[in-house]
Amino acid sequence: MNNDLAELTELNHDYVASVQNSDVKRFDEILSPDFYCSNPDKSLVDRAAFLQQTAKPVTLKNLTAHDVKIRVLGDFAIIHAATSYTTADGQQAHGRYTDCWAKRNGKWLAVSAHVSR
């Protein structure tokens, strides 16, 4: 389990960094084919739509995750975290996310995300 926790900690870091940097390539590596995301605007997008929206430059800056809680439940894991960031107009803002991961063929892949701001 310690290896899973270390791997999920790194994947969580990569996920947040990929949001900040519009890193479609990294998301393509870590998202499962059946991935879905609930966006802050209440839309639900599949993997293809998520990659399309990720390709657009983000307007927020200094995105960081904190209060990260990783729960490993066998070959399934849930990551809960709070975020802080700076909006395009320079305001400090906060949000939360919950990401679900499944271990498939020995590799952790994100299967679901829910983001609120």
Backbone as XML, in Angstrom:
<?xml version="1.0"?>
<chain id="A" units="angstrom">
  <residue number="1" name="MET">
    <atom name="N" x="0.812" y="-1.198" z="0.000"/>
    <atom name="CA" x="0.000" y="0.000" z="0.000"/>
    <atom name="C" x="0.860" y="1.270" z="0.000"/>
  </residue>
  <residue number="2" name="ASN">
    <atom name="N" x="2.036" y="1.213" z="0.647"/>
    <atom name="CA" x="2.910" y="2.386" z="0.660"/>
    <atom name="C" x="3.333" y="2.782" z="-0.740"/>
  </residue>
  <residue number="3" name="ASN">
    <atom name="N" x="3.600" y="1.773" z="-1.603"/>
    <atom name="CA" x="3.948" y="2.078" z="-2.994"/>
    <atom name="C" x="2.780" y="2.730" z="-3.706"/>
  </residue>
  <residue number="4" name="ASP">
    <atom name="N" x="1.555" y="2.221" z="-3.464"/>
    <atom name="CA" x="0.366" y="2.820" z="-4.075"/>
    <atom name="C" x="0.191" y="4.252" z="-3.604"/>
  </residue>
  <residue number="5" name="LEU">
    <atom name="N" x="0.373" y="4.489" z="-2.328"/>
    <atom name="CA" x="0.227" y="5.844" z="-1.783"/>
    <atom name="C" x="1.246" y="6.793" z="-2.397"/>
  </residue>
  <residue number="6" name="ALA">
    <atom name="N" x="2.480" y="6.344" z="-2.528"/>
    <atom name="CA" x="3.526" y="7.177" z="-3.134"/>
    <atom name="C" x="3.210" y="7.454" z="-4.598"/>
  </residue>
  <residue number="7" name="GLU">
    <atom name="N" x="2.757" y="6.425" z="-5.306"/>
    <atom name="CA" x="2.430" y="6.599" z="-6.724"/>
    <atom name="C" x="1.239" y="7.546" z="-6.898"/>
  </residue>
  <residue number="8" name="LEU">
    <atom name="N" x="0.213" y="7.381" z="-6.073"/>
    <atom name="CA" x="-0.963" y="8.249" z="-6.165"/>
    <atom name="C" x="-0.637" y="9.686" z="-5.764"/>
  </residue>
  <residue number="9" name="THR">
    <atom name="N" x="0.265" y="9.859" z="-4.823"/>
    <atom name="CA" x="0.705" y="11.205" z="-4.439"/>
    <atom name="C" x="1.362" y="11.895" z="-5.631"/>
  </residue>
  <residue number="10" name="GLU">
    <atom name="N" x="2.215" y="11.164" z="-6.340"/>
    <atom name="CA" x="2.868" y="11.717" z="-7.527"/>
    <atom name="C" x="1.859" y="11.980" z="-8.644"/>
  </residue>
  <residue number="11" name="LEU">
    <atom name="N" x="0.938" y="11.060" z="-8.851"/>
    <atom name="CA" x="-0.084" y="11.243" z="-9.884"/>
    <atom name="C" x="-0.984" y="12.441" z="-9.567"/>
  </residue>
  <residue number="12" name="ASN">
    <atom name="N" x="-1.298" y="12.622" z="-8.294"/>
    <atom name="CA" x="-2.102" y="13.779" z="-7.904"/>
    <atom name="C" x="-1.356" y="15.075" z="-8.226"/>
  </residue>
  <residue number="13" name="HIS">
    <atom name="N" x="-0.074" y="15.102" z="-7.926"/>
    <atom name="CA" x="0.742" y="16.273" z="-8.261"/>
    <atom name="C" x="0.734" y="16.518" z="-9.765"/>
  </residue>
  <residue number="14" name="ASP">
    <atom name="N" x="0.923" y="15.449" z="-10.540"/>
    <atom name="CA" x="0.922" y="15.560" z="-12.005"/>
    <atom name="C" x="-0.427" y="16.066" z="-12.518"/>
  </residue>
  <residue number="15" name="TYR">
    <atom name="N" x="-1.509" y="15.589" z="-11.925"/>
    <atom name="CA" x="-2.855" y="15.980" z="-12.356"/>
    <atom name="C" x="-3.036" y="17.490" z="-12.172"/>
  </residue>
  <residue number="16" name="VAL">
    <atom name="N" x="-2.709" y="17.986" z="-10.982"/>
    <atom name="CA" x="-2.854" y="19.416" z="-10.693"/>
    <atom name="C" x="-1.942" y="20.244" z="-11.595"/>
  </residue>
  <residue number="17" name="ALA">
    <atom name="N" x="-0.710" y="19.811" z="-11.774"/>
    <atom name="CA" x="0.223" y="20.526" z="-12.646"/>
    <atom name="C" x="-0.271" y="20.516" z="-14.088"/>
  </residue>
  <residue number="18" name="SER">
    <atom name="N" x="-0.890" y="19.425" z="-14.506"/>
    <atom name="CA" x="-1.410" y="19.334" z="-15.877"/>
    <atom name="C" x="-2.576" y="20.285" z="-16.092"/>
  </residue>
  <residue number="19" name="VAL">
    <atom name="N" x="-3.393" y="20.483" z="-15.072"/>
    <atom name="CA" x="-4.468" y="21.485" z="-15.165"/>
    <atom name="C" x="-3.846" y="22.863" z="-15.346"/>
  </residue>
  <residue number="20" name="GLN">
    <atom name="N" x="-2.894" y="23.208" z="-14.483"/>
    <atom name="CA" x="-2.273" y="24.532" z="-14.518"/>
    <atom name="C" x="-1.563" y="24.800" z="-15.834"/>
  </residue>
  <residue number="21" name="ASN">
    <atom name="N" x="-0.944" y="23.766" z="-16.400"/>
    <atom name="CA" x="-0.101" y="23.942" z="-17.588"/>
    <atom name="C" x="-0.756" y="23.478" z="-18.890"/>
  </residue>
  <residue number="22" name="SER">
    <atom name="N" x="-2.042" y="23.158" z="-18.846"/>
    <atom name="CA" x="-2.770" y="22.672" z="-20.034"/>
    <atom name="C" x="-2.021" y="21.510" z="-20.700"/>
  </residue>
  <residue number="23" name="ASP">
    <atom name="N" x="-1.567" y="20.572" z="-19.876"/>
    <atom name="CA" x="-0.731" y="19.471" z="-20.345"/>
    <atom name="C" x="-1.588" y="18.284" z="-20.812"/>
  </residue>
  <residue number="24" name="VAL">
    <atom name="N" x="-2.073" y="18.379" z="-22.030"/>
    <atom name="CA" x="-2.917" y="17.334" z="-22.610"/>
    <atom name="C" x="-2.148" y="16.020" z="-22.715"/>
  </residue>
  <residue number="25" name="LYS">
    <atom name="N" x="-0.874" y="16.088" z="-23.040"/>
    <atom name="CA" x="-0.059" y="14.878" z="-23.207"/>
    <atom name="C" x="-0.031" y="14.069" z="-21.911"/>
  </residue>
  <residue number="26" name="ARG">
    <atom name="N" x="0.198" y="14.732" z="-20.782"/>
    <atom name="CA" x="0.249" y="13.995" z="-19.509"/>
    <atom name="C" x="-1.130" y="13.448" z="-19.156"/>
  </residue>
  <residue number="27" name="PHE">
    <atom name="N" x="-2.179" y="14.231" z="-19.367"/>
    <atom name="CA" x="-3.522" y="13.721" z="-19.104"/>
    <atom name="C" x="-3.819" y="12.507" z="-19.976"/>
  </residue>
  <residue number="28" name="ASP">
    <atom name="N" x="-3.372" y="12.531" z="-21.209"/>
    <atom name="CA" x="-3.611" y="11.402" z="-22.103"/>
    <atom name="C" x="-2.992" y="10.119" z="-21.536"/>
  </residue>
  <residue number="29" name="GLU">
    <atom name="N" x="-1.925" y="10.253" z="-20.762"/>
    <atom name="CA" x="-1.244" y="9.102" z="-20.166"/>
    <atom name="C" x="-1.938" y="8.595" z="-18.907"/>
  </residue>
  <residue number="30" name="ILE">
    <atom name="N" x="-2.594" y="9.477" z="-18.166"/>
    <atom name="CA" x="-3.103" y="9.088" z="-16.842"/>
    <atom name="C" x="-4.625" y="8.984" z="-16.746"/>
  </residue>
  <residue number="31" name="LEU">
    <atom name="N" x="-5.353" y="9.323" z="-17.802"/>
    <atom name="CA" x="-6.810" y="9.192" z="-17.772"/>
    <atom name="C" x="-7.230" y="7.855" z="-18.367"/>
  </residue>
  <residue number="32" name="SER">
    <atom name="N" x="-8.185" y="7.207" z="-17.737"/>
    <atom name="CA" x="-8.718" y="5.952" z="-18.277"/>
    <atom name="C" x="-9.579" y="6.257" z="-19.500"/>
  </residue>
  <residue number="33" name="PRO">
    <atom name="N" x="-9.765" y="5.278" z="-20.377"/>
    <atom name="CA" x="-10.609" y="5.501" z="-21.554"/>
    <atom name="C" x="-12.045" y="5.901" z="-21.197"/>
  </residue>
  <residue number="34" name="ASP">
    <atom name="N" x="-12.522" y="5.464" z="-20.021"/>
    <atom name="CA" x="-13.899" y="5.752" z="-19.611"/>
    <atom name="C" x="-13.996" y="6.907" z="-18.605"/>
  </residue>
  <residue number="35" name="PHE">
    <atom name="N" x="-13.002" y="7.789" z="-18.591"/>
    <atom name="CA" x="-12.942" y="8.929" z="-17.670"/>
    <atom name="C" x="-14.091" y="9.911" z="-17.900"/>
  </residue>
  <residue number="36" name="TYR">
    <atom name="N" x="-14.615" y="10.441" z="-16.795"/>
    <atom name="CA" x="-15.599" y="11.533" z="-16.812"/>
    <atom name="C" x="-15.214" y="12.563" z="-15.770"/>
  </residue>
  <residue number="37" name="CYS">
    <atom name="N" x="-15.566" y="13.824" z="-16.053"/>
    <atom name="CA" x="-15.300" y="14.903" z="-15.113"/>
    <atom name="C" x="-16.541" y="15.774" z="-14.951"/>
  </residue>
  <residue number="38" name="SER">
    <atom name="N" x="-16.897" y="16.047" z="-13.698"/>
    <atom name="CA" x="-17.924" y="17.035" z="-13.381"/>
    <atom name="C" x="-17.197" y="18.360" z="-13.172"/>
  </residue>
  <residue number="39" name="ASN">
    <atom name="N" x="-17.471" y="19.318" z="-14.043"/>
    <atom name="CA" x="-16.801" y="20.615" z="-14.015"/>
    <atom name="C" x="-17.475" y="21.569" z="-13.033"/>
  </residue>
  <residue number="40" name="PRO">
    <atom name="N" x="-16.766" y="22.640" z="-12.669"/>
    <atom name="CA" x="-17.361" y="23.639" z="-11.770"/>
    <atom name="C" x="-18.648" y="24.272" z="-12.325"/>
  </residue>
  <residue number="41" name="ASP">
    <atom name="N" x="-18.794" y="24.307" z="-13.650"/>
    <atom name="CA" x="-20.009" y="24.887" z="-14.236"/>
    <atom name="C" x="-21.160" y="23.879" z="-14.281"/>
  </residue>
  <residue number="42" name="LYS">
    <atom name="N" x="-20.966" y="22.734" z="-13.615"/>
    <atom name="CA" x="-21.957" y="21.658" z="-13.504"/>
    <atom name="C" x="-22.086" y="20.795" z="-14.756"/>
  </residue>
  <residue number="43" name="SER">
    <atom name="N" x="-21.236" y="21.002" z="-15.757"/>
    <atom name="CA" x="-21.257" y="20.144" z="-16.936"/>
    <atom name="C" x="-20.517" y="18.839" z="-16.624"/>
  </residue>
  <residue number="44" name="LEU">
    <atom name="N" x="-20.922" y="17.799" z="-17.310"/>
    <atom name="CA" x="-20.257" y="16.503" z="-17.210"/>
    <atom name="C" x="-19.628" y="16.229" z="-18.568"/>
  </residue>
  <residue number="45" name="VAL">
    <atom name="N" x="-18.306" y="16.015" z="-18.578"/>
    <atom name="CA" x="-17.603" y="15.795" z="-19.843"/>
    <atom name="C" x="-16.892" y="14.453" z="-19.826"/>
  </residue>
  <residue number="46" name="ASP">
    <atom name="N" x="-16.840" y="13.824" z="-20.998"/>
    <atom name="CA" x="-16.103" y="12.574" z="-21.128"/>
    <atom name="C" x="-14.627" y="12.877" z="-21.370"/>
  </residue>
  <residue number="47" name="ARG">
    <atom name="N" x="-13.852" y="11.844" z="-21.549"/>
    <atom name="CA" x="-12.399" y="11.976" z="-21.706"/>
    <atom name="C" x="-12.036" y="12.904" z="-22.862"/>
  </residue>
  <residue number="48" name="ALA">
    <atom name="N" x="-12.656" y="12.688" z="-24.027"/>
    <atom name="CA" x="-12.329" y="13.497" z="-25.212"/>
    <atom name="C" x="-12.630" y="14.976" z="-24.969"/>
  </residue>
  <residue number="49" name="ALA">
    <atom name="N" x="-13.776" y="15.268" z="-24.393"/>
    <atom name="CA" x="-14.139" y="16.664" z="-24.126"/>
    <atom name="C" x="-13.232" y="17.268" z="-23.048"/>
  </residue>
  <residue number="50" name="PHE">
    <atom name="N" x="-12.841" y="16.451" z="-22.071"/>
    <atom name="CA" x="-11.934" y="16.935" z="-21.029"/>
    <atom name="C" x="-10.581" y="17.306" z="-21.628"/>
  </residue>
  <residue number="51" name="LEU">
    <atom name="N" x="-10.075" y="16.461" z="-22.527"/>
    <atom name="CA" x="-8.794" y="16.770" z="-23.168"/>
    <atom name="C" x="-8.907" y="18.030" z="-24.021"/>
  </residue>
  <residue number="52" name="GLN">
    <atom name="N" x="-10.046" y="18.219" z="-24.686"/>
    <atom name="CA" x="-10.258" y="19.439" z="-25.479"/>
    <atom name="C" x="-10.264" y="20.671" z="-24.585"/>
  </residue>
  <residue number="53" name="GLN">
    <atom name="N" x="-10.961" y="20.599" z="-23.459"/>
    <atom name="CA" x="-11.011" y="21.767" z="-22.581"/>
    <atom name="C" x="-9.663" y="22.014" z="-21.913"/>
  </residue>
  <residue number="54" name="THR">
    <atom name="N" x="-8.904" y="20.959" z="-21.686"/>
    <atom name="CA" x="-7.573" y="21.100" z="-21.089"/>
    <atom name="C" x="-6.606" y="21.782" z="-22.046"/>
  </residue>
  <residue number="55" name="ALA">
    <atom name="N" x="-6.789" y="21.582" z="-23.334"/>
    <atom name="CA" x="-5.886" y="22.167" z="-24.329"/>
    <atom name="C" x="-5.971" y="23.692" z="-24.361"/>
  </residue>
  <residue number="56" name="LYS">
    <atom name="N" x="-7.084" y="24.240" z="-23.883"/>
    <atom name="CA" x="-7.239" y="25.700" z="-23.864"/>
    <atom name="C" x="-6.439" y="26.270" z="-22.693"/>
  </residue>
  <residue number="57" name="PRO">
    <atom name="N" x="-5.707" y="27.359" z="-22.921"/>
    <atom name="CA" x="-4.933" y="27.950" z="-21.820"/>
    <atom name="C" x="-5.846" y="28.349" z="-20.658"/>
  </residue>
  <residue number="58" name="VAL">
    <atom name="N" x="-5.401" y="28.056" z="-19.454"/>
    <atom name="CA" x="-6.181" y="28.403" z="-18.269"/>
    <atom name="C" x="-5.917" y="29.852" z="-17.863"/>
  </residue>
  <residue number="59" name="THR">
    <atom name="N" x="-6.908" y="30.459" z="-17.265"/>
    <atom name="CA" x="-6.763" y="31.847" z="-16.831"/>
    <atom name="C" x="-6.351" y="31.943" z="-15.368"/>
  </residue>
  <residue number="60" name="LEU">
    <atom name="N" x="-6.424" y="30.830" z="-14.643"/>
    <atom name="CA" x="-6.010" y="30.881" z="-13.249"/>
    <atom name="C" x="-4.517" y="30.641" z="-13.139"/>
  </residue>
  <residue number="61" name="LYS">
    <atom name="N" x="-3.939" y="31.139" z="-12.045"/>
    <atom name="CA" x="-2.501" y="31.004" z="-11.812"/>
    <atom name="C" x="-2.270" y="30.491" z="-10.395"/>
  </residue>
  <residue number="62" name="ASN">
    <atom name="N" x="-1.070" y="30.000" z="-10.170"/>
    <atom name="CA" x="-0.641" y="29.566" z="-8.839"/>
    <atom name="C" x="-1.536" y="28.495" z="-8.237"/>
  </residue>
  <residue number="63" name="LEU">
    <atom name="N" x="-2.018" y="27.580" z="-9.062"/>
    <atom name="CA" x="-2.891" y="26.512" z="-8.582"/>
    <atom name="C" x="-2.095" y="25.564" z="-7.690"/>
  </residue>
  <residue number="64" name="THR">
    <atom name="N" x="-2.570" y="25.401" z="-6.474"/>
    <atom name="CA" x="-1.938" y="24.469" z="-5.550"/>
    <atom name="C" x="-3.016" y="23.642" z="-4.851"/>
  </residue>
  <residue number="65" name="ALA">
    <atom name="N" x="-2.650" y="22.417" z="-4.540"/>
    <atom name="CA" x="-3.533" y="21.533" z="-3.786"/>
    <atom name="C" x="-3.010" y="21.436" z="-2.357"/>
  </residue>
  <residue number="66" name="HIS">
    <atom name="N" x="-3.923" y="21.389" z="-1.415"/>
    <atom name="CA" x="-3.540" y="21.206" z="-0.017"/>
    <atom name="C" x="-4.640" y="20.423" z="0.688"/>
  </residue>
  <residue number="67" name="ASP">
    <atom name="N" x="-4.373" y="20.056" z="1.920"/>
    <atom name="CA" x="-5.319" y="19.224" z="2.675"/>
    <atom name="C" x="-5.685" y="17.983" z="1.855"/>
  </residue>
  <residue number="68" name="VAL">
    <atom name="N" x="-4.662" y="17.375" z="1.241"/>
    <atom name="CA" x="-4.872" y="16.213" z="0.370"/>
    <atom name="C" x="-5.061" y="14.960" z="1.220"/>
  </residue>
  <residue number="69" name="LYS">
    <atom name="N" x="-6.140" y="14.255" z="0.935"/>
    <atom name="CA" x="-6.419" y="12.992" z="1.607"/>
    <atom name="C" x="-6.538" y="11.904" z="0.537"/>
  </residue>
  <residue number="70" name="ILE">
    <atom name="N" x="-5.671" y="10.916" z="0.619"/>
    <atom name="CA" x="-5.679" y="9.808" z="-0.337"/>
    <atom name="C" x="-6.131" y="8.554" z="0.394"/>
  </residue>
  <residue number="71" name="ARG">
    <atom name="N" x="-7.193" y="7.959" z="-0.133"/>
    <atom name="CA" x="-7.717" y="6.724" z="0.451"/>
    <atom name="C" x="-7.566" y="5.605" z="-0.575"/>
  </residue>
  <residue number="72" name="VAL">
    <atom name="N" x="-6.765" y="4.613" z="-0.224"/>
    <atom name="CA" x="-6.557" y="3.466" z="-1.108"/>
    <atom name="C" x="-7.469" y="2.343" z="-0.619"/>
  </residue>
  <residue number="73" name="LEU">
    <atom name="N" x="-8.333" y="1.886" z="-1.520"/>
    <atom name="CA" x="-9.298" y="0.845" z="-1.201"/>
    <atom name="C" x="-9.087" y="-0.322" z="-2.166"/>
  </residue>
  <residue number="74" name="GLY">
    <atom name="N" x="-8.002" y="-1.029" z="-1.974"/>
    <atom name="CA" x="-7.653" y="-2.113" z="-2.891"/>
    <atom name="C" x="-7.158" y="-1.543" z="-4.207"/>
  </residue>
  <residue number="75" name="ASP">
    <atom name="N" x="-7.842" y="-1.902" z="-5.293"/>
    <atom name="CA" x="-7.465" y="-1.403" z="-6.616"/>
    <atom name="C" x="-8.255" y="-0.158" z="-7.000"/>
  </residue>
  <residue number="76" name="PHE">
    <atom name="N" x="-8.773" y="0.527" z="-6.004"/>
    <atom name="CA" x="-9.530" y="1.767" z="-6.207"/>
    <atom name="C" x="-9.043" y="2.778" z="-5.185"/>
  </residue>
  <residue number="77" name="ALA">
    <atom name="N" x="-8.963" y="4.032" z="-5.586"/>
    <atom name="CA" x="-8.516" y="5.069" z="-4.657"/>
    <atom name="C" x="-9.309" y="6.350" z="-4.892"/>
  </residue>
  <residue number="78" name="ILE">
    <atom name="N" x="-9.482" y="7.086" z="-3.814"/>
    <atom name="CA" x="-10.177" y="8.366" z="-3.873"/>
    <atom name="C" x="-9.238" y="9.415" z="-3.298"/>
  </residue>
  <residue number="79" name="ILE">
    <atom name="N" x="-9.098" y="10.507" z="-4.032"/>
    <atom name="CA" x="-8.275" y="11.624" z="-3.562"/>
    <atom name="C" x="-9.186" y="12.833" z="-3.370"/>
  </residue>
  <residue number="80" name="HIS">
    <atom name="N" x="-9.196" y="13.358" z="-2.145"/>
    <atom name="CA" x="-9.937" y="14.570" z="-1.812"/>
    <atom name="C" x="-8.899" y="15.658" z="-1.547"/>
  </residue>
  <residue number="81" name="ALA">
    <atom name="N" x="-9.152" y="16.873" z="-2.017"/>
    <atom name="CA" x="-8.206" y="17.954" z="-1.740"/>
    <atom name="C" x="-8.882" y="19.309" z="-1.882"/>
  </residue>
  <residue number="82" name="ALA">
    <atom name="N" x="-8.286" y="20.278" z="-1.245"/>
    <atom name="CA" x="-8.672" y="21.676" z="-1.405"/>
    <atom name="C" x="-7.668" y="22.314" z="-2.348"/>
  </residue>
  <residue number="83" name="THR">
    <atom name="N" x="-8.098" y="23.361" z="-3.024"/>
    <atom name="CA" x="-7.196" y="24.095" z="-3.912"/>
    <atom name="C" x="-7.211" y="25.570" z="-3.565"/>
  </residue>
  <residue number="84" name="SER">
    <atom name="N" x="-6.143" y="26.224" z="-3.929"/>
    <atom name="CA" x="-6.094" y="27.685" z="-3.894"/>
    <atom name="C" x="-5.446" y="28.122" z="-5.196"/>
  </residue>
  <residue number="85" name="TYR">
    <atom name="N" x="-5.853" y="29.278" z="-5.666"/>
    <atom name="CA" x="-5.351" y="29.779" z="-6.941"/>
    <atom name="C" x="-5.651" y="31.270" z="-7.036"/>
  </residue>
  <residue number="86" name="THR">
    <atom name="N" x="-5.056" y="31.907" z="-8.043"/>
    <atom name="CA" x="-5.284" y="33.308" z="-8.332"/>
    <atom name="C" x="-6.092" y="33.396" z="-9.618"/>
  </residue>
  <residue number="87" name="THR">
    <atom name="N" x="-7.188" y="34.151" z="-9.587"/>
    <atom name="CA" x="-8.032" y="34.302" z="-10.775"/>
    <atom name="C" x="-7.379" y="35.273" z="-11.760"/>
  </residue>
  <residue number="88" name="ALA">
    <atom name="N" x="-7.941" y="35.354" z="-12.957"/>
    <atom name="CA" x="-7.394" y="36.224" z="-14.002"/>
    <atom name="C" x="-7.343" y="37.682" z="-13.562"/>
  </residue>
  <residue number="89" name="ASP">
    <atom name="N" x="-8.282" y="38.085" z="-12.707"/>
    <atom name="CA" x="-8.291" y="39.474" z="-12.242"/>
    <atom name="C" x="-7.491" y="39.684" z="-10.952"/>
  </residue>
  <residue number="90" name="GLY">
    <atom name="N" x="-6.705" y="38.658" z="-10.560"/>
    <atom name="CA" x="-5.798" y="38.804" z="-9.421"/>
    <atom name="C" x="-6.389" y="38.473" z="-8.064"/>
  </residue>
  <residue number="91" name="GLN">
    <atom name="N" x="-7.602" y="37.978" z="-8.020"/>
    <atom name="CA" x="-8.233" y="37.623" z="-6.743"/>
    <atom name="C" x="-7.787" y="36.236" z="-6.288"/>
  </residue>
  <residue number="92" name="GLN">
    <atom name="N" x="-7.656" y="36.081" z="-4.981"/>
    <atom name="CA" x="-7.371" y="34.771" z="-4.418"/>
    <atom name="C" x="-8.681" y="33.985" z="-4.336"/>
  </residue>
  <residue number="93" name="ALA">
    <atom name="N" x="-8.650" y="32.719" z="-4.722"/>
    <atom name="CA" x="-9.856" y="31.892" z="-4.713"/>
    <atom name="C" x="-9.504" y="30.495" z="-4.224"/>
  </residue>
  <residue number="94" name="HIS">
    <atom name="N" x="-10.550" y="29.751" z="-3.893"/>
    <atom name="CA" x="-10.385" y="28.404" z="-3.349"/>
    <atom name="C" x="-11.416" y="27.466" z="-3.954"/>
  </residue>
  <residue number="95" name="GLY">
    <atom name="N" x="-11.093" y="26.201" z="-3.953"/>
    <atom name="CA" x="-12.018" y="25.193" z="-4.453"/>
    <atom name="C" x="-11.723" y="23.846" z="-3.820"/>
  </residue>
  <residue number="96" name="ARG">
    <atom name="N" x="-12.380" y="22.833" z="-4.333"/>
    <atom name="CA" x="-12.153" y="21.463" z="-3.882"/>
    <atom name="C" x="-12.240" y="20.536" z="-5.082"/>
  </residue>
  <residue number="97" name="TYR">
    <atom name="N" x="-11.631" y="19.377" z="-4.967"/>
    <atom name="CA" x="-11.811" y="18.346" z="-5.982"/>
    <atom name="C" x="-11.785" y="16.976" z="-5.339"/>
  </residue>
  <residue number="98" name="THR">
    <atom name="N" x="-12.415" y="16.049" z="-6.026"/>
    <atom name="CA" x="-12.374" y="14.641" z="-5.663"/>
    <atom name="C" x="-12.068" y="13.878" z="-6.944"/>
  </residue>
  <residue number="99" name="ASP">
    <atom name="N" x="-10.987" y="13.133" z="-6.925"/>
    <atom name="CA" x="-10.598" y="12.314" z="-8.070"/>
    <atom name="C" x="-10.646" y="10.851" z="-7.662"/>
  </residue>
  <residue number="100" name="CYS">
    <atom name="N" x="-11.156" y="10.023" z="-8.556"/>
    <atom name="CA" x="-11.213" y="8.578" z="-8.327"/>
    <atom name="C" x="-10.247" y="7.900" z="-9.291"/>
  </residue>
  <residue number="101" name="TRP">
    <atom name="N" x="-9.509" y="6.954" z="-8.767"/>
    <atom name="CA" x="-8.490" y="6.241" z="-9.538"/>
    <atom name="C" x="-8.731" y="4.742" z="-9.445"/>
  </residue>
  <residue number="102" name="ALA">
    <atom name="N" x="-8.475" y="4.032" z="-10.513"/>
    <atom name="CA" x="-8.580" y="2.576" z="-10.536"/>
    <atom name="C" x="-7.250" y="1.994" z="-11.008"/>
  </residue>
  <residue number="103" name="LYS">
    <atom name="N" x="-6.832" y="0.929" z="-10.361"/>
    <atom name="CA" x="-5.599" y="0.251" z="-10.768"/>
    <atom name="C" x="-5.984" y="-0.822" z="-11.775"/>
  </residue>
  <residue number="104" name="ARG">
    <atom name="N" x="-5.532" y="-0.630" z="-13.006"/>
    <atom name="CA" x="-5.852" y="-1.545" z="-14.095"/>
    <atom name="C" x="-4.567" y="-2.071" z="-14.706"/>
  </residue>
  <residue number="105" name="ASN">
    <atom name="N" x="-4.442" y="-3.377" z="-14.726"/>
    <atom name="CA" x="-3.220" y="-4.012" z="-15.239"/>
    <atom name="C" x="-1.976" y="-3.446" z="-14.567"/>
  </residue>
  <residue number="106" name="GLY">
    <atom name="N" x="-2.075" y="-3.191" z="-13.265"/>
    <atom name="CA" x="-0.942" y="-2.712" z="-12.483"/>
    <atom name="C" x="-0.663" y="-1.219" z="-12.593"/>
  </residue>
  <residue number="107" name="LYS">
    <atom name="N" x="-1.511" y="-0.476" z="-13.289"/>
    <atom name="CA" x="-1.278" y="0.952" z="-13.500"/>
    <atom name="C" x="-2.476" y="1.753" z="-12.989"/>
  </residue>
  <residue number="108" name="TRP">
    <atom name="N" x="-2.216" y="2.801" z="-12.194"/>
    <atom name="CA" x="-3.269" y="3.673" z="-11.701"/>
    <atom name="C" x="-3.710" y="4.635" z="-12.798"/>
  </residue>
  <residue number="109" name="LEU">
    <atom name="N" x="-5.019" y="4.699" z="-13.033"/>
    <atom name="CA" x="-5.591" y="5.614" z="-14.018"/>
    <atom name="C" x="-6.751" y="6.380" z="-13.378"/>
  </residue>
  <residue number="110" name="ALA">
    <atom name="N" x="-6.850" y="7.654" z="-13.723"/>
    <atom name="CA" x="-7.965" y="8.458" z="-13.224"/>
    <atom name="C" x="-9.218" y="8.047" z="-13.986"/>
  </residue>
  <residue number="111" name="VAL">
    <atom name="N" x="-10.292" y="7.733" z="-13.242"/>
    <atom name="CA" x="-11.537" y="7.311" z="-13.863"/>
    <atom name="C" x="-12.638" y="8.364" z="-13.703"/>
  </residue>
  <residue number="112" name="SER">
    <atom name="N" x="-12.464" y="9.251" z="-12.732"/>
    <atom name="CA" x="-13.505" y="10.235" z="-12.473"/>
    <atom name="C" x="-12.917" y="11.428" z="-11.717"/>
  </residue>
  <residue number="113" name="ALA">
    <atom name="N" x="-13.486" y="12.604" z="-12.001"/>
    <atom name="CA" x="-13.086" y="13.806" z="-11.270"/>
    <atom name="C" x="-14.320" y="14.668" z="-11.041"/>
  </residue>
  <residue number="114" name="HIS">
    <atom name="N" x="-14.320" y="15.354" z="-9.909"/>
    <atom name="CA" x="-15.373" y="16.312" z="-9.600"/>
    <atom name="C" x="-14.682" y="17.559" z="-9.058"/>
  </residue>
  <residue number="115" name="VAL">
    <atom name="N" x="-14.925" y="18.692" z="-9.711"/>
    <atom name="CA" x="-14.244" y="19.937" z="-9.355"/>
    <atom name="C" x="-15.266" y="20.977" z="-8.951"/>
  </residue>
  <residue number="116" name="SER">
    <atom name="N" x="-15.031" y="21.655" z="-7.837"/>
    <atom name="CA" x="-15.906" y="22.768" z="-7.440"/>
    <atom name="C" x="-15.044" y="23.984" z="-7.106"/>
  </residue>
  <residue number="117" name="ARG">
    <atom name="N" x="-15.620" y="25.133" z="-7.413"/>
    <atom name="CA" x="-14.925" y="26.400" z="-7.122"/>
    <atom name="C" x="-15.884" y="27.317" z="-6.427"/>
  </residue>
</chain>
